Amino acid sequence: QMKVGLLPALLGFLFLNLTSLFLVADLRRPDRFMLLILKGRMESWLVKGAYVLLGAVGLSAIWGIAAVSGRTWTPNAWHAVGLAAVLAGGAAAGYTAFLFGQARGRAFWQSPVLLPHLVIQAVVAGCAALAIGYSLIHEVSPGSSLVLGARVLALGKLMLIGLVVNGLMVMGELSSHSNEDARLASKWISEGPGSKVLFWGVFVLGHIVPIVGLTLGLMVPEQGAASTLFAIPLAGGASLVGLFLWDDLYVRAGQVPALS
């Protein structure tokens, strides 16, 4: 908590709840959501995913309450909370791969790369959101520039690695085809209606721009330098747009081949 502050718990709590609300609203009968929790079939990844999200929300709430209340925890306790948060975050991001895997008729979504890809996306998105958040806090409270600069710098390094890996995984998703339907979906993204968004939105805006921005920002030696606190959050914003565009393409492409 001393190293990362309250912001991760707040962002996690906010966006996990927002995700849960979207999932409930997307159900055919949102009013029967509690039946999914209390009487759902555990073979379904829709049910398992609901439990994963609830667990992650609860963990972020515990983290936030403990931080706000000023309760003194031992380093081991905070390490345990941090490890649990990493595992819960990975599970909340990755369970969608198993949910998509149940849609057997959508061959493009059966990619073996999807699970690690979702986790890497979560790493990039988390780093980007935190870098933006810490920089906004710095604007409100400039006196803590050294601490915030160190956090933004660390996030920038991790984001840079994540973006490189994510770019490779995007290419892997487009090249790992199990059958003709998957090839049609991939062609829709890379050569068809999705090709311009893929090139300009996903690769240029979502990868090249932030990678260049991060490289330049990380070259500045001072942790609290204004250029670092500007370049890294800006790169984070570009990467978030790129992630959104890729996920939109991915979901739409999987539904392009006809089921019959």
N, C-alpha and C positions, 0 to 999 in steps of 0.2 A: 504494500500500500504506500509505503514511503517513497518507493521508486516510481510508481506509475500513477498514484493519486486516485481521485474519485471518478474522474472522467470515464474510464473504461466501463465501470459499473453502470454509470448513468446511460451511456450510449447503448450498452448491451441490453439493459432493462427496457429502454425506449423502443429499440428496433426489434427486439424479440417479441415484445407485446404487439407491435405493429404487424409483424409477420403473422402472429397468431390470429389477429383480427382479420387479416386478409384471407387466411385459410378458412376461417369459420364462415366468412361472408361468401366464399366460393362454394360452400356446400349446398347441395340441393335443398336441404332443410336445415338452415343455420340454427333454428330454435331447438334442434335435437342434438346439439353438440355435446351436451353432458352425457348423453347415452353413449357417445363415442368413447368418452373417458371411463365411464363406469361399467359399461357392458360391451365395449368393443372387442373384436376378435384380434388377439395378439399376433395372428399370422399376417395381418395387414400392416404395411408400413405407414399407412395413414394414421393408424392408432399408435404405433410405436413412435412416429414422428411427433404426435401430440404430446406424448409423455416426455420426449427429449426436450421439446420446446418449454414445457412447464418446468422441467428440472433446471434448465438453463436460466429461465426467468427467476426462479427461486434463488438460485445461487447468486445471480447479480444483485438481487434484493438484499441478501445477507451481507454481501460485500459492501454495498452502499450504506446500509444501516450501521454496520460496524465502523465504517470510515467516518460517517457523519457524527455518530455518537461519541467519537473519540475513545472508544474502548481500546485498551491496551492489549494487544495480542503478541504472543511470542513470534519470533521470526519463523519458527517451524509451522506455526498455525497459518501465517500468511503464505508460506510456501505451499502448504496443503491447499489453501483456497485458490492460489494461483494455478496449481496443477489441475485442480478440479475445473477451473474456468477454462483452461486450454482444452481439456477433454470435452467439456460440455459445448464449447464453441465449435470444435471439430465435428462433434456429433450433430449439432444443429445445422451446420453447413452441409454435411455429407449425407445425411439420411435421405435427401432428395434423390440421390443416385439409386438407392434401393426402391424408392417410390416410383421413379421412372422405369426401373427394371421390371416392375410388375406390369407395365404396359407392353406386353410381348409383341403387339402388332406394330409398334413403332421401333423399327430396327435401329434407327440412328441413335436412339436413347439407350441402346444396350451396350454402348462403348465401355470397354474396361478402363478407359482413361477418366471416365466421368467422376468417380469418387475422389481420387487424388486431386483432380482439377477443381472440384468444388471447394476442397479444403484450401488449396493454394489461392483461389479467388477470395476466400474469407480472410486469409492472411493479408493479401493486398488491400482489400476493402477496409479491414480493421486498421491497418497502418495509415491508410489515407484519411479515414475519418478522425482518428486520434491526432494526426499531424495537423489537420485543419482546426480541430478543437483546441489543441494546445496553443496554436498560433493566435486564435481569437482571444484566448485567455491572456496571452502576452500583450495583446493590444489594450486590454482592459487594465492589466496589472503589469506594466513594464518592469517593475522592480525585481521580478523573479525571472529575468531573462536568462540567467546562467542555467538554472534548473530546467526551465522549459526548453532552452536551446539544446541541452543534452538529450532530452526526451525526443525532440523533433529529429535530431541528428540520428539517434538510434533507430527511430521509425523509418527514416529515409533509407538507411542502409538495408533494413529488412525488406522494405517495399521494393527497392531496386532488384534485389535477388528474386523476390516473388514475381515481379513483372517479367523478368527474363524467363523464369520457369513457366509462367503462365502463357507467354507467347509460344513457347515450344509445345505446350499442351494443346493450345488452340490448333496448331498445325497437326498435332497428333490426332485430335478429334476429327479433322477433315480428311485424314489419310487412313484411319483405321476403319475399314468397311467390312462388315460381316456378310452382306449380301447386296443385291441390286437396289433394294429400297434405301439402304443406307447410302449407297453411292448416289442415288438421285437426290437425297437430302443434302449431301455434301456438295453436289454440283449446283444445287439451288443457291447455296451460300457463296461458293467460290466463283461460279461462272454466271449465275442467273441473277434474279432480282436482288439478291442480298449482297452481290459482289462489291458494289460501291460502298455500302455501309461497312462491309468487312475491311476493305482497304483503308478508306479514309477515317472511319469511325473507330474500328477496333484496333487496327495496326498503327495507323499514323497518330491519331489523337490519343488512343488508349494505351499505346506502348512506346512508340518512338518519341513523342513529345515528353511524356513523363520521365523516360529513361534519360534523355538529354538533360532535362531540368534537374533531375536528381543528381546526375553526374556533376553538373556545374555547381549545384548547391553543396554537395559533399566535398568539393575541392576547397571550400573556404574553411580554414583551420579553426576560427573562433566559433564556439558552440552557440553563442547568442547573436551571431552576426545577422544583420537585417536581411542580407541576401539569402542566407540559409532559411530563415523563418518565412521567407517569401517563396523561394523556389520549391521547397519540398511540399508545402501545402498545395501550391498551384499544381504541382505534378500529381498530388493525390486527387485533386478534383478531376483532372483529365483522365486518370486511371479509373475513377469511379464511373465516369461516362462510358469509357471503353468497356468496362465489365457489364454495364447495363445493356449496351448495344449487342454484345456478344450473346448474353443470356437470352435476349429477345430473339435474335437470329436462331439460336439453338432450339428454342421451344417451337418457333414457327416452322423451321426446316423439318423437324421430326414429324410434322403433320402434313407435309407436302405429298409424299407418296400415298396413293389411294389404298384403303384397306382391302378393297376387293376389285 
